Amino acid sequence: MRLLVLGGTGFVGGAVVGEGLRRDWAVTVFNRGRHGTTPTGVRRLRGDRTAPGGLAALTGHEWDLVVDTWDGAPRAAGDSARALAGQVGRYVYVSSGSVYAEPVALGSAEDAPVVDAAPDAAEADYPSNKAGAERAVREVYGTRALIARAGLILGPGEDIGRLPWWLHRIARGGDVLAPGPADLALQYVDVRDLAAFLLDPEVPGGTLNVVSRTGHATMGELLAACVAATGADARLCWIEPERILAAGVVPWNDLPVWIPAGHPYRWLQERDVRAASAAGLVCRPVADTVADTWSWLRAVGAVPPRAGRPHRAPVGLDPAREAALLSAGR
C-alpha cells in the first residue's frame, strides 16, 4: 500500500506514519519541513498548502490512501483534496468531536448537529475549522472519504500534555489531588489505536466517532496506572467534584482529562461510538497507554511543541492551588 500523510511530524500524523511503517507500506509525508524529523524509509515532499503553488510537489504521484490531520482554514483542506483528486483512492480526514454544535446531548451519535462552517472559509476557531474541512473533503471524495471524529487522544507523542501532566505530577510524589469520583467513566483513544483504525482498509467510508466506549477506563484506573508506571511514592487524595468546582478549578484544563457528571462539557466523554466499534475499533488497556507514555516522556524529557501550530497555554493545576485544596480537605 502507498500511504501519503499530509503533515506527518505531529502527534497523530507521526503515529500514522509509524503505523504505516509497521505495516511495511510505502510512506510519503508532505509538509513544510520546519518541524520534526522523518523516519528512515519515509519519503518527504515539501510544500505549504496555504501558499500559492504550495501543493506542486504532490503533482504526478499516486497513492492508495491519504491521511490529513489539518486544523487550519477549511479552504486549505479543500485545496489539498482537489489537488489529490484522481491521485488517491481514499481520503481520510482526522476531525474532532469538537465539531458538534452545543448544547450536545449525552450519548449523541454522528448524526448530531455540527457547527455551521463553509468548506471555503478562512481560518476561524477550532470547531469551525474542523467542520468546514469535513465538508470540503466530502465535496471532493464523497463516499471514498472517511471522516474520523476523534475524541480525547492520549498516548506517546502527546503534544498538549494532558496525560503527561498527570504523570509528571504523580512522579513528584506526596499527596496528589485526585478529582472524584474515582469511578468517573472516561472516554478517550490511544493515538496508536486511532492510527491503526485510520489505516484499516476494511473500515467503510463515512463519518465516525473514533474514540473508546465511555467507561473503557475510569479516573481512578487512570491515576492508579500513573502511580504504577512512575513507581512514585504518591498518595491519591480523592476530593468530591463539588468542592473542586467551588474553588474555581476548571475541568479539562486545570485538571486534565477530568470532566465531572453534570458539567456542560461532560458530553466530550459520553458520545455514541457503536459505529466505530462495529467497524473494528479496538482500544488497548489504560495501563498500556500510561506506561508507554511514561517511557516516551522519560526519553524525550518534555512535551514537544505542536507541529506547525501556535503555542498554547500549558494545562495543569498550579501547585499552590493544589496544596490549598488538599489542606482545606484535612
C-alpha positions as CSV (number, residue, x, y, z in Angstrom):
1,M,0.0,0.0,0.0
2,R,1.1,3.5,-0.8
3,L,0.3,6.0,2.0
4,L,0.5,9.8,1.9
5,V,0.3,11.7,5.2
6,L,-0.3,15.4,5.0
7,G,1.8,16.7,7.8
8,G,3.2,13.6,9.4
9,T,5.5,15.1,12.1
10,G,3.0,15.9,14.9
11,F,1.2,13.7,17.4
12,V,-1.5,12.0,15.2
13,G,0.4,12.3,12.0
14,G,3.5,10.8,13.5
15,A,1.6,7.9,14.8
16,V,0.0,7.3,11.4
17,V,3.5,7.3,9.8
18,G,4.7,4.8,12.4
19,E,1.7,2.5,11.8
20,G,2.3,2.7,8.0
21,L,5.9,1.6,8.5
22,R,4.8,-1.1,10.9
23,R,2.6,-2.5,8.1
24,D,5.6,-2.3,5.7
25,W,3.8,0.2,3.5
26,A,5.5,2.8,1.2
27,V,5.0,6.0,3.2
28,T,5.3,9.6,2.0
29,V,4.8,12.7,4.0
30,F,4.1,16.2,2.7
31,N,4.9,19.2,4.9
32,R,6.9,22.4,5.1
33,G,9.9,20.7,6.5
34,R,10.0,23.0,9.5
35,H,9.1,20.7,12.3
36,G,10.3,17.2,13.4
37,T,12.2,14.6,11.6
38,T,11.2,11.9,9.1
39,P,11.8,8.3,10.0
40,T,14.2,6.2,7.9
41,G,12.4,4.9,4.8
42,V,9.9,7.6,4.6
43,R,9.8,9.9,1.5
44,R,9.4,13.6,2.3
45,L,7.8,16.1,-0.1
46,R,8.0,19.7,0.8
47,G,5.4,22.4,0.3
48,D,3.0,24.8,2.0
49,R,-0.7,24.2,1.3
50,T,-1.5,27.8,2.3
51,A,0.8,29.4,-0.3
52,P,0.2,29.9,-4.0
53,G,1.5,26.9,-5.8
54,G,2.3,25.3,-2.5
55,L,0.9,21.9,-3.5
56,A,3.0,21.5,-6.6
57,A,5.2,18.7,-5.1
58,L,2.1,16.4,-5.0
59,T,1.7,16.5,-8.8
60,G,2.5,13.4,-10.7
61,H,2.3,10.9,-7.9
62,E,-0.3,8.3,-6.9
63,W,-1.3,6.8,-3.5
64,D,-3.8,4.3,-2.3
65,L,-4.6,6.4,0.8
66,V,-4.1,9.9,2.2
67,V,-4.4,10.8,5.8
68,D,-4.9,14.5,6.6
69,T,-4.9,16.0,10.1
70,W,-5.3,19.7,9.1
71,D,-6.9,22.0,11.6
72,G,-6.5,25.4,9.9
73,A,-8.6,27.2,7.3
74,P,-11.2,24.8,5.6
75,R,-10.4,26.2,2.2
76,A,-6.8,24.9,2.5
77,A,-8.2,21.4,3.2
78,G,-10.4,21.8,0.1
79,D,-7.4,22.8,-2.0
80,S,-5.5,19.7,-0.9
81,A,-8.4,17.4,-1.5
82,R,-8.9,18.8,-5.0
83,A,-5.2,18.7,-5.8
84,L,-5.1,15.0,-5.0
85,A,-8.4,14.1,-6.8
86,G,-7.6,11.3,-9.3
87,Q,-4.3,10.6,-7.5
88,V,-5.5,8.8,-4.4
89,G,-8.1,6.0,-3.9
90,R,-9.3,7.0,-0.4
91,Y,-9.1,10.2,1.7
92,V,-9.1,10.0,5.5
93,Y,-9.6,13.3,7.3
94,V,-9.0,13.3,11.1
95,S,-11.6,15.6,12.5
96,S,-12.8,16.1,16.1
97,G,-15.8,15.7,18.3
98,S,-15.5,19.5,18.8
99,V,-17.5,20.0,15.6
100,Y,-20.8,19.2,17.4
101,A,-23.0,22.2,18.0
102,E,-23.6,23.0,21.6
103,P,-25.5,22.1,23.7
104,V,-24.7,18.4,22.9
105,A,-26.8,15.7,24.4
106,L,-25.1,12.9,26.3
107,G,-24.8,9.8,24.1
108,S,-25.1,11.7,20.8
109,A,-24.1,9.8,17.7
110,E,-22.7,11.0,14.4
111,D,-26.0,12.5,13.2
112,A,-26.0,15.2,15.9
113,P,-25.9,18.8,14.6
114,V,-22.5,20.3,13.9
115,V,-21.4,23.9,13.9
116,D,-22.0,25.9,10.8
117,A,-18.9,26.3,8.7
118,A,-18.3,26.8,5.0
119,P,-15.9,24.5,3.1
120,D,-14.1,27.5,1.6
121,A,-13.9,29.5,4.8
122,A,-10.8,31.3,6.1
123,E,-9.3,30.1,9.4
124,A,-11.6,30.6,12.4
125,D,-11.9,28.7,15.7
126,Y,-11.0,25.1,16.0
127,P,-14.6,23.6,15.8
128,S,-15.3,25.7,12.7
129,N,-12.0,24.8,11.0
130,K,-12.7,21.1,11.5
131,A,-16.3,21.2,10.5
132,G,-15.6,23.2,7.4
133,A,-12.7,20.9,6.4
134,E,-15.0,17.9,6.8
135,R,-17.3,19.5,4.2
136,A,-14.5,20.4,1.9
137,V,-13.2,16.8,1.8
138,R,-16.7,15.3,1.4
139,E,-17.4,17.6,-1.6
140,V,-14.5,16.1,-3.5
141,Y,-14.4,12.4,-2.3
142,G,-18.0,11.6,-1.2
143,T,-18.2,8.0,0.0
144,R,-14.5,7.5,-0.6
145,A,-13.8,9.7,2.3
146,L,-13.6,8.6,6.0
147,I,-14.2,11.5,8.4
148,A,-12.9,10.3,11.8
149,R,-14.2,12.5,14.6
150,A,-11.6,11.7,17.3
151,G,-12.2,12.3,20.9
152,L,-9.6,12.8,23.6
153,I,-6.4,11.4,22.2
154,L,-3.7,10.1,24.6
155,G,-0.5,8.2,24.2
156,P,3.2,8.6,23.3
157,G,3.9,11.8,21.5
158,E,1.1,13.8,23.0
159,D,1.8,17.5,22.3
160,I,-0.9,19.1,24.5
161,G,0.3,17.5,27.8
162,R,-2.8,16.2,29.5
163,L,-1.6,12.7,30.4
164,P,2.0,13.9,30.7
165,W,0.9,16.5,33.3
166,W,-0.6,13.7,35.5
167,L,2.5,11.6,35.0
168,H,4.9,14.4,36.0
169,R,2.7,15.4,38.9
170,I,2.4,11.9,40.3
171,A,6.1,11.3,39.7
172,R,6.9,14.2,42.2
173,G,5.2,12.1,44.9
174,G,3.4,13.2,48.0
175,D,-0.3,13.9,48.4
176,V,-1.9,14.3,45.0
177,L,-5.3,15.9,44.5
178,A,-7.4,13.3,42.7
179,P,-10.7,14.7,41.3
180,G,-13.6,12.4,42.2
181,P,-15.4,10.3,41.9
182,A,-12.8,7.6,41.4
183,D,-15.3,5.6,39.3
184,L,-15.9,8.5,36.9
185,A,-16.1,6.9,33.4
186,L,-13.6,8.2,30.8
187,Q,-13.7,8.1,27.0
188,Y,-10.5,8.5,25.0
189,V,-8.5,6.8,22.3
190,D,-4.8,5.8,22.3
191,V,-3.2,7.5,19.3
192,R,-1.8,4.2,18.1
193,D,-5.2,2.6,18.1
194,L,-6.6,5.6,16.3
195,A,-3.8,5.3,13.7
196,A,-4.5,1.6,13.2
197,F,-8.1,2.3,12.6
198,L,-7.5,5.1,10.1
199,L,-5.3,2.7,8.0
200,D,-7.6,-0.3,8.2
201,P,-8.8,-0.9,4.6
202,E,-11.9,-2.7,6.0
203,V,-13.3,0.5,7.6
204,P,-16.0,1.9,5.4
205,G,-16.2,5.5,4.2
206,G,-18.5,7.9,6.1
207,T,-18.4,9.8,9.4
208,L,-17.5,8.0,12.6
209,N,-16.9,9.0,16.2
210,V,-13.5,7.3,16.8
211,V,-12.9,7.0,20.5
212,S,-13.4,4.3,23.1
213,R,-16.7,3.5,24.7
214,T,-17.5,5.5,27.8
215,G,-16.0,3.6,30.8
216,H,-13.2,2.0,28.9
217,A,-11.3,3.3,31.9
218,T,-12.2,5.3,35.0
219,M,-10.4,8.3,36.6
220,G,-9.3,6.0,39.4
221,E,-7.9,3.5,37.0
222,L,-6.0,6.2,35.0
223,L,-4.4,7.7,38.1
224,A,-3.6,4.3,39.6
225,A,-1.9,3.4,36.4
226,C,0.2,6.6,36.6
227,V,1.3,5.7,40.1
228,A,2.2,2.2,39.0
229,A,4.1,3.4,35.9
230,T,6.1,6.0,37.7
231,G,6.8,4.0,40.8
232,A,6.3,7.2,42.8
233,D,5.6,7.5,46.5
234,A,2.4,9.3,45.8
235,R,-0.9,9.1,47.6
236,L,-4.1,9.8,45.7
237,C,-6.3,12.1,47.8
238,W,-9.8,11.9,46.4
239,I,-11.9,15.1,46.6
240,E,-15.5,15.4,45.6
241,P,-16.2,17.4,42.5
242,E,-18.5,19.9,44.2
243,R,-15.6,21.2,46.4
244,I,-13.2,21.3,43.5
245,L,-15.6,23.3,41.3
246,A,-16.4,25.6,44.2
247,A,-12.7,26.5,44.4
248,G,-12.8,27.7,40.8
249,V,-10.8,24.8,39.4
250,V,-11.5,24.4,35.6
251,P,-12.2,20.8,34.5
252,W,-10.2,19.6,31.5
253,N,-7.7,22.5,31.7
254,D,-6.7,22.7,35.4
255,L,-7.2,19.0,36.0
256,P,-6.7,17.4,32.6
257,V,-9.0,14.6,31.3
258,W,-11.4,15.2,34.2
259,I,-15.0,16.3,33.3
260,P,-17.4,15.6,36.2
261,A,-21.0,14.5,35.8
262,G,-23.4,17.4,35.2
263,H,-20.7,19.6,33.7
264,P,-21.7,21.3,30.4
265,Y,-18.8,19.6,28.6
266,R,-19.4,16.1,30.0
267,W,-20.6,15.1,26.6
268,L,-17.0,15.1,25.4
269,Q,-16.7,11.8,27.3
270,E,-20.1,10.4,26.6
271,R,-20.5,10.0,22.8
272,D,-22.1,7.1,21.0
273,V,-19.3,5.0,19.4
274,R,-21.2,1.9,18.3
275,A,-20.5,2.6,14.7
276,A,-16.7,2.7,15.1
277,S,-16.8,-0.3,17.3
278,A,-18.7,-2.2,14.7
279,A,-16.2,-1.1,12.1
280,G,-13.3,-2.6,14.0
281,L,-12.0,0.0,16.5
282,V,-10.0,-1.8,19.2
283,C,-8.7,0.1,22.3
284,R,-5.8,-1.1,24.4
285,P,-5.9,-1.2,28.2
286,V,-5.3,2.1,30.0
287,A,-2.3,0.7,31.8
288,D,-0.5,0.2,28.5
289,T,-1.2,3.7,27.3
290,V,0.0,5.2,30.6
291,A,3.1,3.0,30.8
292,D,4.2,3.7,27.2
293,T,3.6,7.4,27.6
294,W,5.8,7.5,30.7
295,S,8.5,5.6,28.9
296,W,8.3,8.1,26.0
297,L,8.3,11.1,28.3
298,R,11.4,9.9,30.1
299,A,13.1,9.5,26.7
300,V,12.2,12.9,25.3
301,G,12.2,14.9,28.6
302,A,9.4,17.3,27.9
303,V,6.1,17.6,25.9
304,P,7.0,18.6,22.3
305,P,5.6,21.7,20.6
306,R,2.6,21.3,18.4
307,A,3.7,20.8,14.8
308,G,3.0,23.9,12.8
309,R,0.6,25.4,15.2
310,P,0.8,28.4,17.7
311,H,1.9,27.7,21.2
312,R,-1.0,27.1,23.6
313,A,-1.2,27.7,27.3
314,P,0.0,24.8,29.4
315,V,-2.5,22.6,31.2
316,G,-2.5,21.6,34.8
317,L,-3.2,22.9,38.3
318,D,-0.8,25.3,39.9
319,P,0.9,23.6,42.8
320,A,-0.1,26.3,45.3
321,R,-3.8,25.9,44.4
322,E,-3.5,22.1,44.7
323,A,-1.9,22.4,48.1
324,A,-4.6,24.8,49.3
325,L,-7.4,22.4,48.2
326,L,-5.6,19.5,49.9
327,S,-5.1,21.4,53.1
328,A,-8.8,22.5,53.2
329,G,-9.8,18.9,52.9
330,R,-7.9,17.8,56.0
